Amino acid sequence: MILGGVPDLRVVGEVADGAEVAAAVAAYAPDVVLMDIRMPRVDGLAATEALRAAPDPPEVLVLTTFDADEHVLRALRAGASGFLLKDTPPAEIVHAVRRVAAGEATLSPAVTRRLIAYATGPTVGPRAGAPPGPGGPGGVAPRRDRALRQLAGLSEREREVALALGRGCSNAEISAELFMSVATVKAYVSRLLAKLELNNRVQVALLVHDAELV
């Protein structure tokens, strides 16, 4: 109802389960998929991972309640362009879809900081089903080492921009901090995405935090 009444947006398809996403995308070729997390059979996280791994995938916006969906980082690491809270005002949902369709991530600096703080905050102990801890397979240390290797090929200026993204800075804030134009910042962000083989600035921020550089 929200998106269908907007002149420049068209809802081309709708499915009720993550298992149906791939077929619907193949049939309708959407520019953006608004992906719920909690669905029967295949959830939105697995559906996002599968969709973004396919050739020429559409952009993905994850719909979440945030506090309940702690594994939303899986979707962001898989290449989702951001997330919307389920209580997001209609006008902001429309704006977010437009931004994603234009190739921009939808996380504001404040939301990026909150998300990264949530992802990298201290834990009080293992939980059921949790991955191995630091040093173990898939733990913190191997992930940090992989991130450091991935960032090692950046120039000094690219690294400065990457670190600013890791702090959740907007393009305007990076422009002021590094004394470059906003257009130049955008060019550096595009260069970072290409060099690091990432989809959006959120993934750059997560990579910087994986490397423990901020």
Steps between C-alpha positions, in 0.01 A plus 500: 500500500782739587708436189215441258372855535831667410515621137864414434494156667327186380448184703558223246466196725450372852580167667432361846809285549873527436490182294297687237734798467732368229215401268322832551819695429558297184142562388469871580861633495447758778749775575449466876383217725351596838587189701332404825715308747240275655334274243401132503729233351781725365558819698606833357864457599549180303297644212719813493820296499376286212366797304813714533720207399318471167612691187369858467288493815256777595571719799362370829347694787458291815189555710563435868404575858877541568501415869354156429692432178860487621605303193412783262878545459497185291286680246721809500815292457327317216451829318167644611497876454364567847203437722173661599332470836145372479370819658675724245262779384359443149675803349838371624434155353433659162814712530708197594377301200585791270849529649571132464373504141749782438785287637528654846496323835209593723674505837536848641822569694310474830352163406838378374659586834222324688523193280878474524490553877247217521713275281829562674387547859625275780334167561434354842528138406422243231142451390344192349604459140762774515808470279839414652671776693823694425766288337262218410366418156301798382585687820617855556872453431467338153240759402731781615790355304289468184380858536851634550621318189208638302575856611876472450482596132342840563686825448545728800212724388272206428579363844407835660164497323444137599571579866257792486234269360578263785418780743165551329590835342286643223653626174468857627678414826779321311529802270550734795737266684726419206476837322362369173182571306192284546533395135855382570381308806237326286771411247716351777205300636434361151868415465499324838199291406663394173840426655359311800235327285220614729148620423452799729654722767343297779714203402808725502412612853456141615830402338682778686347381826589139422860622464466676840626828355238718668 
